[in-house]
Amino acid sequence: MQTYVVLENWTDLGIRDFGGSQERAEASATVMAKLGVRMKDVYWTMGPYDLVSVVEAPSDEAVSAALLADAAKGNVRTTTLRAFSRDEMAGVARLLD
């Protein structure tokens, strides 16, 4: 499984019901699971992003589909970062040897 950090901002619609954000996060995790994506953690944050999620997915395509399904509800916009573990980064570095 690959790890992704998802930076999220509420849309105007999402902020109107910020109190329902926890339930929406649970619903999103359920939809993601059907696509083979696991939401490991979600954090409500201060600063330029309203939420930060850590998800695991078998492929870029799976995480893209899951996040598109979530964004289509109109509550958030996302920026996705592929995250490499220490071991994965060591493998990347070995390619340069």
N, CA, C and O atoms as a Tinker XYZ file with bonds, in Angstrom:
   388  protein
     1  N      0.849000   -1.191000    0.000000    73     2
     2  CA     0.000000    0.000000    0.000000    64     1     3
     3  C      0.885000    1.240000    0.000000    63     2     4     5
     4  O      1.932000    1.279000    0.646000    81     3
     5  N      0.448000    2.233000   -0.726000    73     3     6
     6  CA     1.149000    3.516000   -0.774000    64     5     7
     7  C      0.477000    4.485000    0.189000    63     6     8     9
     8  O     -0.725000    4.388000    0.435000    81     7
     9  N      1.246000    5.410000    0.729000    73     7    10
    10  CA     0.736000    6.386000    1.678000    64     9    11
    11  C      0.606000    7.740000    1.002000    63    10    12    13
    12  O      1.445000    8.133000    0.192000    81    11
    13  N     -0.461000    8.444000    1.350000    73    11    14
    14  CA    -0.727000    9.775000    0.811000    64    13    15
    15  C     -1.125000   10.706000    1.955000    63    14    16    17
    16  O     -1.845000   10.311000    2.872000    81    15
    17  N     -0.648000   11.934000    1.884000    73    15    18
    18  CA    -1.083000   12.987000    2.790000    64    17    19
    19  C     -2.046000   13.852000    1.989000    63    18    20    21
    20  O     -1.704000   14.335000    0.910000    81    19
    21  N     -3.241000   14.044000    2.514000    73    19    22
    22  CA    -4.269000   14.805000    1.816000    64    21    23
    23  C     -4.528000   16.088000    2.593000    63    22    24    25
    24  O     -4.954000   16.050000    3.747000    81    23
    25  N     -4.267000   17.221000    1.953000    73    23    26
    26  CA    -4.522000   18.535000    2.535000    64    25    27
    27  C     -5.892000   18.981000    2.048000    63    26    28    29
    28  O     -6.163000   18.978000    0.848000    81    27
    29  N     -6.747000   19.361000    2.978000    73    27    30
    30  CA    -8.132000   19.657000    2.607000    64    29    31
    31  C     -8.557000   21.034000    3.089000    63    30    32    33
    32  O     -8.191000   21.477000    4.178000    81    31
    33  N     -9.331000   21.692000    2.254000    73    31    34
    34  CA    -9.963000   22.952000    2.619000    64    33    35
    35  C    -11.459000   22.827000    2.419000    63    34    36    37
    36  O    -11.924000   22.272000    1.423000    81    35
    37  N    -12.209000   23.353000    3.385000    73    35    38
    38  CA   -13.656000   23.374000    3.241000    64    37    39
    39  C    -14.050000   24.331000    2.128000    63    38    40    41
    40  O    -13.424000   25.375000    1.942000    81    39
    41  N    -15.072000   23.977000    1.404000    73    39    42
    42  CA   -15.708000   24.887000    0.461000    64    41    43
    43  C    -16.711000   25.729000    1.248000    63    42    44    45
    44  O    -16.877000   25.535000    2.452000    81    43
    45  N    -17.367000   26.649000    0.578000    73    43    46
    46  CA   -18.414000   27.424000    1.254000    64    45    47
    47  C    -19.486000   26.498000    1.817000    63    46    48    49
    48  O    -19.984000   26.712000    2.922000    81    47
    49  N    -19.835000   25.475000    1.056000    73    47    50
    50  CA   -20.834000   24.511000    1.522000    64    49    51
    51  C    -20.334000   23.761000    2.752000    63    50    52    53
    52  O    -21.077000   23.585000    3.718000    81    51
    53  N    -19.087000   23.323000    2.719000    73    51    54
    54  CA   -18.536000   22.553000    3.836000    64    53    55
    55  C    -18.446000   23.338000    5.129000    63    54    56    57
    56  O    -18.704000   22.795000    6.203000    81    55
    57  N    -18.081000   24.620000    5.040000    73    55    58
    58  CA   -17.936000   25.424000    6.251000    64    57    59
    59  C    -19.286000   25.744000    6.871000    63    58    60    61
    60  O    -19.379000   25.955000    8.080000    81    59
    61  N    -20.325000   25.784000    6.061000    73    59    62
    62  CA   -21.661000   26.068000    6.609000    64    61    63
    63  C    -22.089000   25.015000    7.620000    63    62    64    65
    64  O    -22.854000   25.301000    8.542000    81    63
    65  N    -21.592000   23.794000    7.442000    73    63    66
    66  CA   -21.943000   22.706000    8.366000    64    65    67
    67  C    -20.666000   22.093000    8.933000    63    66    68    69
    68  O    -20.484000   20.876000    8.897000    81    67
    69  N    -19.780000   22.948000    9.460000    73    67    70
    70  CA   -18.528000   22.417000   10.011000    64    69    71
    71  C    -18.792000   21.458000   11.157000    63    70    72    73
    72  O    -17.988000   20.559000   11.404000    81    71
    73  N    -19.894000   21.629000   11.856000    73    71    74
    74  CA   -20.234000   20.732000   12.963000    64    73    75
    75  C    -20.500000   19.303000   12.512000    63    74    76    77
    76  O    -20.365000   18.370000   13.303000    81    75
    77  N    -20.874000   19.123000   11.260000    73    75    78
    78  CA   -21.110000   17.787000   10.721000    64    77    79
    79  C    -19.877000   17.177000   10.091000    63    78    80    81
    80  O    -19.949000   16.113000    9.474000    81    79
    81  N    -18.742000   17.849000   10.243000    73    79    82
    82  CA   -17.510000   17.409000    9.597000    64    81    83
    83  C    -17.052000   16.034000   10.065000    63    82    84    85
    84  O    -16.536000   15.253000    9.265000    81    83
    85  N    -17.231000   15.727000   11.334000    73    83    86
    86  CA   -16.804000   14.410000   11.827000    64    85    87
    87  C    -17.614000   13.292000   11.186000    63    86    88    89
    88  O    -17.067000   12.253000   10.816000    81    87
    89  N    -18.912000   13.506000   11.058000    73    87    90
    90  CA   -19.750000   12.489000   10.419000    64    89    91
    91  C    -19.407000   12.352000    8.938000    63    90    92    93
    92  O    -19.404000   11.247000    8.396000    81    91
    93  N    -19.118000   13.476000    8.287000    73    91    94
    94  CA   -18.729000   13.407000    6.879000    64    93    95
    95  C    -17.408000   12.670000    6.701000    63    94    96    97
    96  O    -17.226000   11.941000    5.726000    81    95
    97  N    -16.487000   12.861000    7.641000    73    95    98
    98  CA   -15.206000   12.148000    7.570000    64    97    99
    99  C    -15.438000   10.640000    7.684000    63    98   100   101
   100  O    -14.814000    9.859000    6.966000    81    99
   101  N    -16.324000   10.237000    8.575000    73    99   102
   102  CA   -16.637000    8.803000    8.717000    64   101   103
   103  C    -17.277000    8.255000    7.441000    63   102   104   105
   104  O    -16.948000    7.156000    6.994000    81   103
   105  N    -18.191000    9.031000    6.862000    73   103   106
   106  CA   -18.836000    8.598000    5.613000    64   105   107
   107  C    -17.813000    8.495000    4.491000    63   106   108   109
   108  O    -17.868000    7.571000    3.680000    81   107
   109  N    -16.877000    9.444000    4.441000    73   107   110
   110  CA   -15.825000    9.396000    3.426000    64   109   111
   111  C    -14.953000    8.165000    3.597000    63   110   112   113
   112  O    -14.584000    7.522000    2.614000    81   111
   113  N    -14.622000    7.833000    4.836000    73   111   114
   114  CA   -13.802000    6.645000    5.100000    64   113   115
   115  C    -14.505000    5.385000    4.608000    63   114   116   117
   116  O    -13.855000    4.470000    4.105000    81   115
   117  N    -15.818000    5.332000    4.748000    73   115   118
   118  CA   -16.590000    4.177000    4.293000    64   117   119
   119  C    -16.543000    4.061000    2.767000    63   118   120   121
   120  O    -16.347000    2.972000    2.228000    81   119
   121  N    -16.725000    5.189000    2.078000    73   119   122
   122  CA   -16.668000    5.184000    0.608000    64   121   123
   123  C    -15.262000    4.802000    0.150000    63   122   124   125
   124  O    -15.102000    4.013000   -0.781000    81   123
   125  N    -14.246000    5.362000    0.805000    73   123   126
   126  CA   -12.859000    5.048000    0.448000    64   125   127
   127  C    -12.589000    3.558000    0.593000    63   126   128   129
   128  O    -11.949000    2.952000   -0.266000    81   127
   129  N    -13.076000    2.967000    1.680000    73   127   130
   130  CA   -12.838000    1.546000    1.927000    64   129   131
   131  C    -13.393000    0.688000    0.796000    63   130   132   133
   132  O    -12.800000   -0.331000    0.443000    81   131
   133  N    -14.520000    1.091000    0.230000    73   131   134
   134  CA   -15.110000    0.340000   -0.888000    64   133   135
   135  C    -14.207000    0.382000   -2.120000    63   134   136   137
   136  O    -14.303000   -0.476000   -2.998000    81   135
   137  N    -13.328000    1.384000   -2.179000    73   135   138
   138  CA   -12.401000    1.527000   -3.303000    64   137   139
   139  C    -11.006000    1.007000   -2.955000    63   138   140   141
   140  O    -10.060000    1.185000   -3.722000    81   139
   141  N    -10.885000    0.362000   -1.791000    73   139   142
   142  CA    -9.604000   -0.204000   -1.385000    64   141   143
   143  C     -8.670000    0.794000   -0.731000    63   142   144   145
   144  O     -7.478000    0.526000   -0.579000    81   143
   145  N     -9.203000    1.951000   -0.340000    73   143   146
   146  CA    -8.404000    3.009000    0.282000    64   145   147
   147  C     -8.733000    3.055000    1.768000    63   146   148   149
   148  O     -9.900000    2.996000    2.156000    81   147
   149  N     -7.702000    3.162000    2.591000    73   147   150
   150  CA    -7.886000    3.191000    4.048000    64   149   151
   151  C     -7.509000    4.571000    4.590000    63   150   152   153
   152  O     -6.384000    5.032000    4.398000    81   151
   153  N     -8.448000    5.221000    5.262000    73   151   154
   154  CA    -8.147000    6.477000    5.935000    64   153   155
   155  C     -7.539000    6.118000    7.291000    63   154   156   157
   156  O     -8.233000    5.664000    8.200000    81   155
   157  N     -6.233000    6.331000    7.404000    73   155   158
   158  CA    -5.539000    6.001000    8.648000    64   157   159
   159  C     -5.828000    7.021000    9.733000    63   158   160   161
   160  O     -6.103000    6.656000   10.876000    81   159
   161  N     -5.769000    8.297000    9.382000    73   159   162
   162  CA    -5.985000    9.378000   10.347000    64   161   163
   163  C     -6.575000   10.575000    9.641000    63   162   164   165
   164  O     -6.364000   10.778000    8.445000    81   163
   165  N     -7.313000   11.361000   10.393000    73   163   166
   166  CA    -7.781000   12.653000    9.909000    64   165   167
   167  C     -7.622000   13.635000   11.059000    63   166   168   169
   168  O     -7.943000   13.324000   12.206000    81   167
   169  N     -7.124000   14.820000   10.742000    73   167   170
   170  CA    -6.896000   15.858000   11.747000    64   169   171
   171  C     -7.567000   17.144000   11.291000    63   170   172   173
   172  O     -7.489000   17.509000   10.118000    81   171
   173  N     -8.218000   17.824000   12.207000    73   171   174
   174  CA    -8.767000   19.145000   11.954000    64   173   175
   175  C     -7.671000   20.108000   12.395000    63   174   176   177
   176  O     -7.195000   20.045000   13.529000    81   175
   177  N     -7.276000   20.999000   11.489000    73   175   178
   178  CA    -6.069000   21.777000   11.726000    64   177   179
   179  C     -6.316000   23.287000   11.680000    63   178   180   181
   180  O     -7.321000   23.768000   11.156000    81   179
   181  N     -5.354000   24.005000   12.252000    73   179   182
   182  CA    -5.316000   25.457000   12.158000    64   181   183
   183  C     -4.257000   25.801000   11.115000    63   182   184   185
   184  O     -3.303000   25.047000   10.923000    81   183
   185  N     -4.423000   26.921000   10.453000    73   183   186
   186  CA    -3.462000   27.311000    9.431000    64   185   187
   187  C     -4.095000   27.295000    8.061000    63   186   188   189
   188  O     -5.310000   27.447000    7.939000    81   187
   189  N     -3.292000   27.112000    7.022000    73   187   190
   190  CA    -3.823000   27.235000    5.661000    64   189   191
   191  C     -4.737000   26.084000    5.227000    63   190   192   193
   192  O     -5.436000   26.206000    4.221000    81   191
   193  N     -4.743000   24.975000    5.963000    73   191   194
   194  CA    -5.618000   23.848000    5.625000    64   193   195
   195  C     -6.544000   23.565000    6.784000    63   194   196   197
   196  O     -6.156000   23.681000    7.947000    81   195
   197  N     -7.776000   23.192000    6.462000    73   195   198
   198  CA    -8.780000   22.908000    7.491000    64   197   199
   199  C     -8.674000   21.496000    8.032000    63   198   200   201
   200  O     -8.985000   21.245000    9.197000    81   199
   201  N     -8.235000   20.573000    7.187000    73   199   202
   202  CA    -8.070000   19.180000    7.595000    64   201   203
   203  C     -6.836000   18.607000    6.918000    63   202   204   205
   204  O     -6.447000   19.045000    5.835000    81   203
   205  N     -6.233000   17.632000    7.562000    73   203   206
   206  CA    -5.140000   16.863000    6.978000    64   205   207
   207  C     -5.460000   15.394000    7.227000    63   206   208   209
   208  O     -5.695000   14.985000    8.364000    81   207
   209  N     -5.465000   14.612000    6.162000    73   207   210
   210  CA    -5.736000   13.179000    6.272000    64   209   211
   211  C     -4.516000   12.390000    5.819000    63   210   212   213
   212  O     -3.755000   12.833000    4.959000    81   211
   213  N     -4.347000   11.228000    6.405000    73   211   214
   214  CA    -3.335000   10.279000    5.965000    64   213   215
   215  C     -4.089000    9.045000    5.503000    63   214   216   217
   216  O     -4.834000    8.432000    6.268000    81   215
   217  N     -3.885000    8.687000    4.233000    73   215   218
   218  CA    -4.591000    7.537000    3.673000    64   217   219
   219  C     -3.606000    6.570000    3.040000    63   218   220   221
   220  O     -2.509000    6.955000    2.634000    81   219
   221  N     -4.007000    5.325000    2.963000    73   219   222
   222  CA    -3.239000    4.290000    2.278000    64   221   223
   223  C     -4.086000    3.771000    1.125000    63   222   224   225
   224  O     -5.292000    3.567000    1.261000    81   223
   225  N     -3.434000    3.562000   -0.008000    73   223   226
   226  CA    -4.150000    3.080000   -1.184000    64   225   227
   227  C     -3.239000    2.162000   -1.984000    63   226   228   229
   228  O     -2.016000    2.295000   -1.931000    81   227
   229  N     -3.828000    1.235000   -2.721000    73   227   230
   230  CA    -3.014000    0.324000   -3.527000    64   229   231
   231  C     -2.428000    0.979000   -4.772000    63   230   232   233
   232  O     -1.496000    0.446000   -5.374000    81   231
   233  N     -2.977000    2.146000   -5.166000    73   231   234
   234  CA    -2.495000    2.794000   -6.392000    64   233   235
   235  C     -2.906000    4.261000   -6.410000    63   234   236   237
   236  O     -3.793000    4.691000   -5.672000    81   235
   237  N     -2.234000    5.013000   -7.275000    73   235   238
   238  CA    -2.621000    6.409000   -7.490000    64   237   239
   239  C     -4.058000    6.496000   -8.001000    63   238   240   241
   240  O     -4.810000    7.394000   -7.623000    81   239
   241  N     -4.421000    5.562000   -8.855000    73   239   242
   242  CA    -5.767000    5.570000   -9.417000    64   241   243
   243  C     -6.831000    5.381000   -8.333000    63   242   244   245
   244  O     -7.865000    6.050000   -8.352000    81   243
   245  N     -6.579000    4.475000   -7.394000    73   243   246
   246  CA    -7.548000    4.222000   -6.330000    64   245   247
   247  C     -7.729000    5.442000   -5.436000    63   246   248   249
   248  O     -8.857000    5.811000   -5.106000    81   247
   249  N     -6.620000    6.073000   -5.042000    73   247   250
   250  CA    -6.753000    7.251000   -4.180000    64   249   251
   251  C     -7.375000    8.401000   -4.954000    63   250   252   253
   252  O     -8.148000    9.170000   -4.383000    81   251
   253  N     -7.066000    8.540000   -6.225000    73   251   254
   254  CA    -7.682000    9.590000   -7.044000    64   253   255
   255  C     -9.195000    9.400000   -7.118000    63   254   256   257
   256  O     -9.951000   10.357000   -6.950000    81   255
   257  N     -9.633000    8.179000   -7.366000    73   255   258
   258  CA   -11.068000    7.895000   -7.446000    64   257   259
   259  C    -11.748000    8.191000   -6.111000    63   258   260   261
   260  O    -12.825000    8.788000   -6.081000    81   259
   261  N    -11.128000    7.779000   -5.013000    73   259   262
   262  CA   -11.716000    8.007000   -3.692000    64   261   263
   263  C    -11.841000    9.489000   -3.385000    63   262   264   265
   264  O    -12.869000    9.933000   -2.873000    81   263
   265  N    -10.811000   10.252000   -3.691000    73   263   266
   266  CA   -10.843000   11.688000   -3.392000    64   265   267
   267  C    -11.775000   12.439000   -4.341000    63   266   268   269
   268  O    -12.405000   13.417000   -3.938000    81   267
   269  N    -11.868000   11.999000   -5.584000    73   267   270
   270  CA   -12.831000   12.612000   -6.494000    64   269   271
   271  C    -14.263000   12.364000   -6.025000    63   270   272   273
   272  O    -15.103000   13.262000   -6.086000    81   271
   273  N    -14.540000   11.149000   -5.557000    73   271   274
   274  CA   -15.874000   10.836000   -5.039000    64   273   275
   275  C    -16.191000   11.713000   -3.836000    63   274   276   277
   276  O    -17.320000   12.177000   -3.680000    81   275
   277  N    -15.191000   11.940000   -2.984000    73   275   278
   278  CA   -15.393000   12.778000   -1.804000    64   277   279
   279  C    -15.593000   14.240000   -2.208000    63   278   280   281
   280  O    -16.512000   14.895000   -1.718000    81   279
   281  N    -14.750000   14.749000   -3.090000    73   279   282
   282  CA   -14.843000   16.149000   -3.506000    64   281   283
   283  C    -16.146000   16.431000   -4.257000    63   282   284   285
   284  O    -16.664000   17.547000   -4.207000    81   283
   285  N    -16.666000   15.436000   -4.943000    73   283   286
   286  CA   -17.899000   15.614000   -5.709000    64   285   287
   287  C    -19.089000   15.952000   -4.811000    63   286   288   289
   288  O    -20.096000   16.474000   -5.290000    81   287
   289  N    -18.982000   15.661000   -3.529000    73   287   290
   290  CA   -20.059000   16.001000   -2.589000    64   289   291
   291  C    -20.106000   17.504000   -2.327000    63   290   292   293
   292  O    -21.109000   18.023000   -1.838000    81   291
   293  N    -19.005000   18.208000   -2.659000    73   291   294
   294  CA   -19.004000   19.659000   -2.579000    64   293   295
   295  C    -18.544000   20.276000   -1.280000    63   294   296   297
   296  O    -18.630000   21.494000   -1.117000    81   295
   297  N    -18.055000   19.468000   -0.342000    73   295   298
   298  CA   -17.675000   20.005000    0.972000    64   297   299
   299  C    -16.202000   20.369000    1.106000    63   298   300   301
   300  O    -15.850000   21.218000    1.925000    81   299
   301  N    -15.340000   19.744000    0.318000    73   299   302
   302  CA   -13.898000   19.995000    0.435000    64   301   303
   303  C    -13.242000   20.038000   -0.940000    63   302   304   305
   304  O    -13.753000   19.512000   -1.929000    81   303
   305  N    -12.088000   20.691000   -0.951000    73   303   306
   306  CA   -11.152000   20.629000   -2.075000    64   305   307
   307  C     -9.869000   20.026000   -1.517000    63   306   308   309
   308  O     -9.499000   20.294000   -0.374000    81   307
   309  N     -9.202000   19.226000   -2.307000    73   307   310
   310  CA    -8.036000   18.507000   -1.793000    64   309   311
   311  C     -6.775000   18.777000   -2.602000    63   310   312   313
   312  O     -6.817000   19.080000   -3.795000    81   311
   313  N     -5.660000   18.654000   -1.904000    73   311   314
   314  CA    -4.335000   18.607000   -2.512000    64   313   315
   315  C     -3.696000   17.339000   -1.972000    63   314   316   317
   316  O     -3.665000   17.134000   -0.759000    81   315
   317  N     -3.189000   16.491000   -2.847000    73   315   318
   318  CA    -2.702000   15.184000   -2.438000    64   317   319
   319  C     -1.197000   15.083000   -2.620000    63   318   320   321
   320  O     -0.662000   15.468000   -3.659000    81   319
   321  N     -0.526000   14.569000   -1.615000    73   319   322
   322  CA     0.919000   14.367000   -1.637000    64   321   323
   323  C      1.218000   12.893000   -1.467000    63   322   324   325
   324  O      0.715000   12.272000   -0.530000    81   323
   325  N      2.015000   12.320000   -2.334000    73   323   326
   326  CA     2.485000   10.942000   -2.153000    64   325   327
   327  C      3.572000   10.987000   -1.098000    63   326   328   329
   328  O      4.519000   11.764000   -1.223000    81   327
   329  N      3.456000   10.175000   -0.066000    73   327   330
   330  CA     4.427000   10.141000    1.029000    64   329   331
   331  C      5.222000    8.846000    0.965000    63   330   332   333
   332  O      4.662000    7.773000    0.738000    81   331
   333  N      6.528000    8.955000    1.165000    73   331   334
   334  CA     7.402000    7.790000    1.148000    64   333   335
   335  C      7.890000    7.496000    2.559000    63   334   336   337
   336  O      8.331000    8.396000    3.274000    81   335
   337  N      7.808000    6.234000    2.952000    73   335   338
   338  CA     8.340000    5.824000    4.250000    64   337   339
   339  C      9.868000    5.874000    4.196000    63   338   340   341
   340  O     10.458000    6.072000    3.135000    81   339
   341  N     10.485000    5.695000    5.341000    73   339   342
   342  CA    11.955000    5.656000    5.404000    64   341   343
   343  C     12.500000    4.564000    4.483000    63   342   344   345
   344  O     13.446000    4.800000    3.731000    81   343
   345  N     11.907000    3.373000    4.541000    73   343   346
   346  CA    12.372000    2.268000    3.693000    64   345   347
   347  C     12.152000    2.555000    2.207000    63   346   348   349
   348  O     13.013000    2.258000    1.378000    81   347
   349  N     10.997000    3.132000    1.875000    73   347   350
   350  CA    10.737000    3.460000    0.478000    64   349   351
   351  C     11.737000    4.502000   -0.034000    63   350   352   353
   352  O     12.209000    4.412000   -1.167000    81   351
   353  N     12.055000    5.487000    0.805000    73   351   354
   354  CA    13.015000    6.509000    0.387000    64   353   355
   355  C     14.409000    5.922000    0.219000    63   354   356   357
   356  O     15.160000    6.346000   -0.660000    81   355
   357  N     14.757000    4.953000    1.053000    73   355   358
   358  CA    16.045000    4.269000    0.887000    64   357   359
   359  C     16.083000    3.573000   -0.468000    63   358   360   361
   360  O     17.122000    3.573000   -1.129000    81   359
   361  N     14.972000    2.982000   -0.890000    73   359   362
   362  CA    14.902000    2.342000   -2.204000    64   361   363
   363  C     15.045000    3.347000   -3.334000    63   362   364   365
   364  O     15.668000    3.055000   -4.355000    81   363
   365  N     14.470000    4.529000   -3.153000    73   363   366
   366  CA    14.619000    5.583000   -4.152000    64   365   367
   367  C     16.082000    5.987000   -4.251000    63   366   368   369
   368  O     16.617000    6.134000   -5.350000    81   367
   369  N     16.729000    6.165000   -3.104000    73   367   370
   370  CA    18.132000    6.572000   -3.090000    64   369   371
   371  C     19.025000    5.503000   -3.724000    63   370   372   373
   372  O     20.008000    5.833000   -4.387000    81   371
   373  N     18.690000    4.224000   -3.525000    73   371   374
   374  CA    19.485000    3.145000   -4.118000    64   373   375
   375  C     19.455000    3.175000   -5.638000    63   374   376   377
   376  O     20.393000    2.710000   -6.285000    81   375
   377  N     18.395000    3.714000   -6.210000    73   375   378
   378  CA    18.319000    3.802000   -7.670000    64   377   379
   379  C     19.398000    4.709000   -8.234000    63   378   380   381
   380  O     19.741000    4.606000   -9.412000    81   379
   381  N     19.933000    5.591000   -7.411000    73   379   382
   382  CA    20.960000    6.526000   -7.874000    64   381   383
   383  C     22.379000    5.972000   -7.688000    63   382   384   385
   384  O     23.350000    6.573000   -8.146000    81   383
   385  N     22.485000    4.840000   -7.023000    73   383   386
   386  CA    23.821000    4.232000   -6.806000    64   385   387
   387  C     24.351000    3.602000   -8.066000    63   386   388
   388  O     25.451000    3.051000   -8.065000    81   387
